[in-house]
Amino acid sequence: MRPSMPRDNFEKHDRLIRLMRELALFQAQPRGLTSAQIAQRMEISQRQAQRDLVALESEYKVPFVKQGTRWTLIEGYFLPPVNFSIPEAMAMVVGARLMWRYADRANPFAQTAYEKLTAVLPEPMKEPVMEVADGLSDKPEDGAWTKVFSALTTAWAERRKVRIRYTKENGSTSERVVWPLFIEPTPAAHSLYLIAYDEKRRAPRNYRIDRISSVVVLDERFSAPLGSSLRKLLGHAWGIWTSDHPVEVVLRFTPRVAVRVAGTRWHESQDVQELPGGGVELRLIIAQPSEIRSWILG
């Protein structure tokens, strides 16, 4: 067990995080913000927001210009650490939109990340990304999921083993020690999966994060198994599931949808052949054919 942080230190740490996030909001909003807007975005009282603005100005020497009720940063105070070209910035916007469309619950980490990203994007890109940040905050909150996600990402970054409690689809629950290798999204299931090396099974396994009810980060560290690159692990996966024995899937499509099928790169292994009459045949090497069923039906 790690020693708990004293309450006064925790409160100082929490306050600093809040102030830095508020500073990022001002970077993302060149026209400034009111204390009421800060309070709404940070989910604090307006009085607390006013105290935070004073603290940023007096303690951290942030140069504000106050016009009526609106606080604005002096132009040129922040030098952007990253410069994006318009096509690069649009790539960031598209990624943010995908995150918003497929997230099924609030993700405070993604929200603050997009707020920081907005600060260094070209002007036309700021509003769409801030809309994503606001949209993520409007999704259903799940405090347990947030704690699990935070613990897993910390363990992954520090290469620490974790003990998880996991519930399968049939309702059975078990504990296991795993090595976090990566966290992978699955748009079709609107979920995130933990890809981890299972000590007991001595093989990589996938765990749906919303089925992990608890995580204990252990002191013991690990080195990723040799040859366990993410591309290799998911090389034959249609979505997230892997297998040591992939199979060939052959699909034949009528002329009505042939152009759509042939015009998209669905999988690295795909081979498309034209058929007499205008149809196409699509051949794939897939780890788990059951994953492709929903796509076929769609």
PERAMO-V432444 format. One record per helix or strand of 2 or more residues. SS is the DSSP state (@ for helix, = for strand). FROM is the first residue (numbers start at 1). LEN is the number of residues. If there is no record, write none. Layout:
{{SS | FROM | LEN} {SS | FROM | LEN}}
//
This chain:
{{@ | 7 | 22} {= | 33 | 2} {@ | 35 | 8} {@ | 46 | 13} {= | 64 | 4} {= | 70 | 4} {@ | 86 | 17} {@ | 108 | 12} {@ | 123 | 16} {@ | 143 | 16} {= | 160 | 8} {= | 173 | 14} {@ | 187 | 3} {= | 191 | 8} {= | 203 | 6} {@ | 209 | 3} {= | 212 | 10} {@ | 230 | 4} {= | 247 | 7} {@ | 255 | 8} {= | 271 | 4} {= | 280 | 7} {@ | 289 | 9}}
//
